[in-house]
């Protein structure tokens, strides 16, 4: 027993010494192998020739061979893995974005009296440091362009130069507090599966409880793990909106750089009456409070136009899958996506191109929403090309995507597993990540997941099987993106 206690004390002491800071006199003035100045708001980044086993408590005033004396410095271990792109953006190698291989830095502040640098914080995440200083962090496969397009030709780098973003860190979600099987939507949504239990939407029903548990897990994964900012709303049975947890279909927001110089809130016409009711005044008021420059109300098209034409439908970013960086809208034509209205939408938002096609499921029926068969991120796109039967339409779709994106081509079976219903978001470090269900994550092949990870920092997923089975939509459908200027 005594030996065991002694051994425990020795191990504890050894662990403590490993976390202790080293004395300044052990630092040679020639220790700096590389330095990088990004902006006045970011400490001077340093890489040392030899990696120490702990942070030094202080560094001498003549530590920097260049004679510089910045207010703060940050020592990175083992390397920097970043490169400036513009004054406000920095490219970050994929190896630095994985939590297992991320770059940590020790931050020092200069003592005004002595000139020495005192340890301020130890083992900070470099990317959080950069993001917190206001720099935009761009995820790239590698800094030298090996194995991919040259750095300057990547969509992510081009987007920074133009000041436009493909993804956002802020979303609206509506908790499925009054969720139920939507018989109106089931008329053309073959992804929905009804049961006697799912049709019964009485308060407290076990289906609602199951969906709420799943939704809570998704909320936790996105908010607590990924660091996404979530604005959360709810609905009640009195609203009579069983699909309200899919808010992306009735509104979208667009920053000025994407939308022809003027930011916009767009409201959309929905096919089903109980889905039209999802556009509640309280939520619209909250969206208007974002202060976007204009509101484009297409929802009036539900009742038909002044020219006597019948109602037209275009269900938001369910019908429109957007390449926000390059101004391209992808639209799978269906009862929920009118081609002429999509063209009008593009003209008003300043988009350059609308790529239309027909996508079908395994039974030959039209896929009800574009966003269940494809998704577009900054540098990678997911698409079910085999669902586009017309060869010319398929070739045009592929060519449009290949101009700016690596393609993850999924099968119809993977589309049924919700692999197309994924969304790129920005995480708490400002990096692109893909949000998806666990069903989708597990249905992708290992090679497909590896390709996606070359272009995003993480694949965040949560199991929402009940919501997918009864609601006919997956994670992307639950996320209404919010873009601010």
N, C-alpha and C positions, 0 to 999 in steps of 0.2 A: 504493500500500500504506500509506504514512504517513497519507494523508488518511482512508483507511478506518479505521485504528486510532484516529485522533483522533476521528472521528465516533462510534466505538464508545464511547470514553471520555466524550464529551459526553452520549450517550444514557444511559449508566450513571449519570452524575452527576445527570442530570435525573430519572431514575427514583428515585434515592436521596432527592433532595429531596422528591419527591412522597410518600414514606413517612415523612418526618421529622415530628416534632411541632412545633406552632406555639408561640411564646412566649406566656406568660400575659397580658402587657400588651396584646395585641391583642384581648382579650375585653372587650366592653362589659357593664356590669352589667345593662343592659336587654335583653340578647340573648335571654332566655328567652321563648318564645312560649307554651309549654304545659308543665305539669308534672303528673305523676300518681304518687300514692303508693298502692301496692298492698298491701304488708305490711311488717312490720319486717325480714323476711328478704330483701327485694328492694330494690335501690338505688332511690332516687327517680329516676323516669324524666323526662327533659327532651327537649323539642323546641325548637330554636333558630329565631329569625326568619330568619337567613341560614345557609345550609349551608356550613361551612368545607371546604377541600380536603384537610384532614388533621386528625388528632386534636391538640388542644392538649396540651402537656406538663404543664401545670398550670392550675388555675383559681383566681382569688383568693377569699379567704374571704367577701367580700361579693358574690359572683357571683349568689346567689339573691335576687331582689327581695323575697321574702316574709320574709327574715331567718332562714329555716330554716337549720339546720346539721346535716343528716343525716350519718351516718358514711360513706355511699357514695352516689354519684350515677352515672347512666348516661345519656349523651347519645345519642339515637337519630337516625339519618339514613335517610330524610328525615322520617319521622313515626312516631307510636306505633302506630296501628292495633290497639290493644287496649282493652278496657273491662272493669272489674271486674264480676263477676256475684254472687259471694259472697266471704266472707273467704278462701276457699280455692280459688276458681276465677276465671278470666279468659277472656272471649271474645276470639278472635283473628280478624281479618278474613282472608278467603281470600287476598288479595293478599300478606299477610305470611307465608303458609305455603309458598309456592312458592320453591324454592331460587334461582330467577332474580330474584325480587323481594323476598326476605326482608329483614327489618329487622335491621341491625347496630348495635351500641351500643359506645361507648367508656366504660369503667368507671373511675371515679375514687374514691380513698379519701381521707378527710380526715386531714390531718396534725395530730395532737393539739397540737403545739407552736405551729405558725404559723396553723392554721385553714385553710390553703390546701388545695386538692384536687390530688393528684398522680395522674397517669395510671397505672392499675394494669394494665388489659388493653385492647387495641385491637381493634375489629371483631369483637366477640363476637356470636354469634347470639342475638337477644333471646329467642326461644322456648326455646332451651336454658337460658338464664339463668333464665327463669321456672320451667321444669320442674325445674331443679336446686335451686331454692329451695323446692320442694315445692308450687308452685301447679299446679292442674289447668288445662290449656289446652284451650279449647273452640273447635273450628273452626266458623266461621259464614260464610255467603256475604258478608255485609256487616254493619257495626256499626249501620247505620241501618235495616236490614231491607228495603232497596230490592231489588225483584225477587224477594222471597221472603216467608215469613211474618214477622210482627213478632218481634223478637229473643226476647222472653219466651215466645213460643209454640213456639219451636224445641225439638225433642226433646232436643238436646244441652244446652240451657240447663236444661230441666226435669230432666234426669238429674243435673246438678250439684246442683240444689236438693235432690234426694232422696238424693243420695250413692250412686247406683248407676251402673255403667258397662256400656255395651254391648260394648266391646272391651277386650282386654288386650294387654300388651306381652310376655307370656310364653307359650310353647307347648311341647308335647312333639312331637318328630318322631322317626320310626323310619327310619333309613337302609335302603334296599332292598337290603341285602347278600345276601339270599336270595330275591330277587324272581322271580316266574314267573307264567305264565298260570294262573288259578284256575278250573278246570273246574266246581267246585261253585258258585262265585259267578256264573259265566256263564249259569246256567240262567235267571236273570231280569234280568241286567244286559246290556241290548242295546247299551251303550256300549263293551263289550269286543270286541276283534277278535283272533281267534287265528290263528296260523300254525304250521307245523311247528316253526319255530325258537323261537317264543315258548312252546310247550308244553314244550319241553326245558328243564328248570330245573337242569341239571347245573352244578356249581360252575365258575366261570370262563367261562360261556357268554357270547357276545357281547351278548345281550340284557341280561343283568345288568350288564355293563360299560357299555352305553349308558345304561341307567337310572341307574346310579350317577353317571355324568358329568352327566346332567341334574339329578339331585338335588343334586349339589355346586353347580351353578349357582344353583339355587333357594335353597339354604342361604346362599350368599354374598349373594344379592340381599336376603334378609330380614335376615340377621344383620349384614352389613357395611355395606349401603347403607341399609336401613330402620332398623336399630338394634333389631331384635326380639331378645329374650332367648330362646334356644333350648336346651332340654334334649334331648340327642340319645341315642337308644338304637339298637341293632342287632338283627338276628336272623340265625339260621343255618339251613342246610338241615335240621338236626336238629329244629328247632322245627316244621317242616312247616306254615309259615304264609306262603304266597306273597303275601298281601295285607297283611302286617303294617305296611307303610308308610302305611296308612290308619288311624291309631289313634283318630280321633275317633268311630268307631262303637261302641266298647266302653266308653268312660268319658266323663264330663263333670264339670266342677267349677263351683261356684256360690258367689259371695260372699254374706255374710249379708244385705246390703241387697237382693239380688235374690231370695233364697230364704226369704222369710218370717222373717227375723231370725236364722237359723241357717245358717252355711255348710255346704256339702255336697259330698261325692264320690259320684257315682252310677255304678254298674256296670250294664251293659245286656245283655239277652239277644240273641244273634246267631242268624241263621238257619242258616248253614253250619257244620258241625263244625270245619273248619280255621280258620274265623274266630273261633269260640269260644275256640280255643287261643291266640289273640293276647293274651288277658288273662293275661299271665304274672305269677307271684308276685313276681318281682323288680321289675317295673314298678309293680305294685299297692302294694308296700311303699314305693316312692319317692313315690307319690301320697299314701299315708297319712301320710307324714312331713311333708306340707304343713301338717298340724295343723288340718284343717277339722273343724268341730264334729260332723259326723255322716257316716255312710256308709249309703247306700241301695242295697241289693243287689237289683236287679231281674233279675240274670242267672239266678237260680233259676227264673225263668219258662220258661227253655229246656226244663226237664224237666216242666213242667206244674205247676199249682197244687194245693194240698191239697184243693181242692173237686172234684178229679177232672177238671177241664178240661185239654185238651191244652196243649202249650207255646205261649206267646205270644212275639212278637218285637217289639222296639223298638230299632232300631240307632242309639242315641245321637243326636248332632247331624248324623247322616246323615238320620235319620227326622224329627228335631225341628229346625226352623229357628226360632230364638228371638229374640223382641223382649224382651231382658232388662230394658230400662228400663220397659216398660209391662206386663210379665207376660203376654205373648201367645205361644203356641206354634203354629206352622204345621206341619201334618202332611199329606203326600200319602200316602193309604192305599195299601198294597201288601202283598206277602208279607213285607216287612220292617218294617211299621209297623202295629201293632194299635191300633185306635181306643180300645178300653176300657183298654188299658194306658197309652196316652197321657193319658187322662183321670185315671187313678190317679196317674200321674207329676205332673200339674199340681196335683192336690190336695196331694200331699206336699211339693212345692216352693213352694207358695203362689202359683202362677200363676192369673191371673184368667180366662183364656180359652184354649180350644183350637180352632183353625180347621182343620177337616178338609175334604178334597176329594180327587178322583181326577185325577191328571195322566197324560196319555198321550203317547207318542212319535209320530213320523210314521207308524209302522206300526200304531198303535192299541193297542200294549201299554202296560201300566202303567209309569210311570217308577219305577225301583226305589228311589230315595232322593229325598227332598224337596230336599236341598241341591244337586242337579244342575239343578233348574228354578227355584230362587229363593235369594236371600240377603237378609238384613236387616242394615243398618248402623244407626248412630245416627240419621242424618237422611235416608238414602237407601236404597231397596230395589230389588233387581233381581228381576224375576219374568217367567216365560213364561206370560202369561195365556191365550194361545191354546191351550196344552196342556191347559187345564181345559175339557172339552167341555160339562159341565152349566152352563147359563146362570146358574142360581141360585147354584151353588157359585162360579162365576167372579165374579159380582157381589159376593158376600159377601167373597171373598178381596180383591178390589180395594178395597172399602170399608174393610176392616180395616187394610190397608196405608196407605191415604190419610189415615187419622186422624192419623198421626204422621210420614209419610215422603213424600219425592218419589219417584216411581216411574220406573224405567227398565224399560220393557216390551220384552222380547226375543221373537224369533220361535222357532219350533221348530228352524229351521236354526241359529240362534245358540245355542240350548240344546245342540244337538249339537256345537257348537264350544266348549262348556264355559263359556259366558258366565254361566250360573247358578251355577257352582261357584267362587265368589269369597268372600273373607272379609275383613271389616274387622278390622284390628289397630291397636294404638297403636304409633307409631314411637318413636325414641329421644328425641323432643321432647315426647312425650305427646300427639301429634296423631293423629287417625284417618287411616289409609291403607287402600287396598284391595289385597289380595294376589290375584294371578291368574296364569294361564299366559299365555305370549306368544300362543298360539293364541286364547285368549279375548280378550286385549287387542286383537288385530288383527281379531277378528270383530265387536266392538262398532263401531258407527258413530261418526264424529267427534262428532256431536251428543250421542250417549249418553255418550261419554267426557267431553265438556265438562260435561254435567249432573252426572256423578259427581264431577268435580273441583270443582264448586261446594260439595260437601259433605264432601270428604276432601282431605287435604293432598297426596296423591300416589297414583298407580297403579303399584304395583310388580309387575313380571312377569318371568318367566324361561321359556325353552322347555323343556317336558317332554313332547314329542310321543310318545315311546315309552311312557312311563308312562301317558299318557292312553289311547293306542290299545290297549295290552295289559291294563292294569289297570282301565280303564273309569272312572277317577276322575281328578280334577285337583287343583289346589293346595289348595282348601279341605279335601279329604279327607285331605291329608297333615298337617293341623294340629290337634292336640289342645289346645284352649285351657286355660290354667291361670289360674284366678282365686283370689287370696288375699285374706284379710281384712287 
